[in-house]
Structures are given as structure tokens and as C-alpha cells.
Amino acid sequence: MTTQKGSGLTPLSKRDMDERLAFIRLYVKKLKENPDDVFRQQVKLVNSFLNAAKNFPLTKEEYLKLKGELKVKKKPG
């Protein structure tokens, strides 16, 4: 299992990691099968997703807390 240090996220389960790797393999296969113009369109799409994420009004932590996927440490006392 892996996780980013200091991210506050739970480690990835084996199933999650397997799903991610399967997606990456499928995506690479599709990239190899398609001409460059299709790939350029996909790059534009991915870049638009990244730009939208940069302009998202919540921080990563706020979003995960809202979804209930971030465990908030309780303050002692």
C-alpha cells in the first residue's frame, strides 16, 4: 500500500492500486492505438480538467472532509 507523506489520506488498498494500474495500462494501450490528432484532443481535455481543478473553490482537505473521506484529528482537551 502507498500514500503520499503528509497528505492526510488513507493508504491505497491493494484493490484501489490494482484498479489504478489497470486503468493506466488500458489508457496507454488506447494511446498507442490512436493517431496523434486523437491524442491531442485528449491532452486538451485533460488540461481542461486540470485547469478546472486549479480553480476549484475548496482545498483538497475541505473537499475530502465534505465527502467524509478525510478523518479529522480531534484536538485534545
N, C-alpha and C positions, 0 to 999 in steps of 0.2 A: 504494500500500500504506500501511496505517496501523498504528500501535501506540501503546499508552499509554506516555508517558515514564516511565522508571524502573521499568517493570513487570517487566523481565527476560524478557518474552515475545518471540517472534519476530514480525516484521511479518506481517500477514494477506496471504495471496496473493490475486490477483485472483479466483480461483475461490472462495475462502472468503468474500470480500466479496460476490461475486455471490450465493452461497447464502444469506448472511445477509439481503441485501436482498430476495431472492425470498421468504424466509420472512416478513419483515416485511410485505411487500405482501400476501401471502396472509392473514396474520393480521388486518391492517387490513380487508381485504375481508370476512372472516368476521365481524369485529366489527360492520361496517356492516349485514350481512345478518341478524344475530340480535337478538332483543329484549333489553331491558336485564336481565331476570332471568337470561338465559344468561350475559351479560357479568359480572354479579355473582358467579355461580358460578365463572367463570374467574378473577376477581380473587381470590376466596378460595383457589383452587388455587395461583395464582402466589404469593400471600402466604405460603402454607404452604411452598412451595419456598424462598422467601427466608428464612423462619424456620429451616428445616432447615439451610440453608447457613450461617446465623449460628452455629448450634450444632455445626457440623461440627468434629471434633476436630483436623483438620490445617489448617495455614495454606495459603494459595494456593500458595506456593512449595513446601511439603512435598508437597502433592498432585501438582503438576506434576512434581516430581522423581521421585516414586514411579511416575508414569505414563511417565517417560522423556521428557517433553516440555519440560523445563527444562534448559538447558545450564548446568552448574555451572562457574564460573570456577575454574581451578586456581590455587592460591597459588604465587607464585614461590619457588623455593628448594628 
